[in-house]
Amino acid sequence: MNTILVEKETLVEPNATNVWVQERTIFLELTDGRTIGFPANRFRILKNATDEQLQEVRLRLDGFALRWESLDEDITVPGIVAGNFQLPFEE
């Protein structure tokens, strides 16, 4: 009997090392080297936030979540990377 050993590749989701807001767009620097951004209006609570409230974003859970304390809003980084937004894109 022949045995075939198949090596499984473990997928590791990137987390964020930095977050900032510029002109109502939230930007993330990821551990895999990418920088991505998304409009605040893709999430219900962020869409209605003031510019000052958006600036209060902090990384949490070792870079796997974004937190806006004054808005009581949490968004996961893997969800953002996967494109899981609450609202459709508006131009």
C-alpha positions as CSV (number, residue, x, y, z in Angstrom):
1,M,0.0,0.0,0.0
2,N,1.4,3.4,-1.0
3,T,0.9,6.3,1.4
4,I,0.7,9.8,0.1
5,L,1.6,12.6,2.5
6,V,-0.2,15.8,1.6
7,E,1.1,18.9,3.2
8,K,-1.6,21.2,4.3
9,E,-1.0,24.9,3.9
10,T,-2.2,26.9,6.8
11,L,-3.8,30.2,5.8
12,V,-3.1,33.0,8.2
13,E,-5.3,36.1,7.9
14,P,-3.4,39.3,8.0
15,N,-3.9,41.7,10.8
16,A,-3.4,45.5,10.9
17,T,-0.2,47.1,12.2
18,N,-1.4,50.7,11.6
19,V,-4.7,52.5,11.1
20,W,-5.5,56.1,10.1
21,V,-8.3,58.1,8.6
22,Q,-8.0,60.5,5.7
23,E,-10.9,62.4,4.2
24,R,-13.5,59.9,5.6
25,T,-11.5,56.9,4.2
26,I,-10.1,54.4,6.8
27,F,-6.7,53.0,5.8
28,L,-5.1,49.9,7.2
29,E,-1.5,48.8,6.9
30,L,-1.5,44.9,7.0
31,T,1.2,42.5,8.2
32,D,1.4,41.0,4.7
33,G,2.6,44.3,3.3
34,R,-0.6,45.6,1.8
35,T,-2.2,48.9,2.5
36,I,-6.0,49.0,2.0
37,G,-8.6,51.6,2.5
38,F,-12.4,51.7,2.6
39,P,-14.9,54.6,2.7
40,A,-16.5,55.2,6.1
41,N,-19.9,55.2,4.4
42,R,-19.7,51.4,3.9
43,F,-20.8,51.0,7.6
44,R,-24.0,52.4,9.1
45,I,-22.5,53.9,12.3
46,L,-19.4,55.2,10.6
47,K,-21.5,56.8,7.8
48,N,-23.1,59.0,10.4
49,A,-20.0,59.8,12.4
50,T,-18.3,63.1,12.5
51,D,-14.9,63.5,11.1
52,E,-13.6,63.9,14.6
53,Q,-15.2,60.7,15.7
54,L,-13.7,58.8,12.8
55,Q,-10.3,59.9,13.8
56,E,-10.7,58.2,17.2
57,V,-10.2,54.7,15.6
58,R,-7.8,52.4,17.5
59,L,-6.5,48.9,16.8
60,R,-7.6,46.1,19.1
61,L,-7.2,42.4,19.5
62,D,-3.6,42.4,18.2
63,G,-4.6,44.2,15.1
64,F,-7.6,42.0,14.2
65,A,-10.2,44.6,15.1
66,L,-10.9,48.3,14.8
67,R,-12.5,50.1,17.7
68,W,-14.3,53.5,17.9
69,E,-15.0,53.9,21.6
70,S,-17.2,57.0,21.4
71,L,-19.3,55.3,18.7
72,D,-19.3,51.9,20.4
73,E,-18.3,50.4,17.1
74,D,-16.1,47.4,16.4
75,I,-15.1,46.1,12.9
76,T,-13.0,43.0,12.2
77,V,-9.9,43.4,10.0
78,P,-10.5,40.0,8.3
79,G,-14.0,41.1,7.5
80,I,-12.7,44.3,5.8
81,V,-10.1,42.3,3.9
82,A,-12.8,39.9,2.7
83,G,-15.0,42.8,1.6
84,N,-17.7,42.3,4.1
85,F,-19.4,45.7,4.3
86,Q,-22.8,46.6,5.6
87,L,-23.7,49.1,2.9
88,P,-23.2,49.2,-0.9
89,F,-20.5,51.4,-2.4
90,E,-21.7,55.0,-3.2
91,E,-19.8,57.3,-5.6
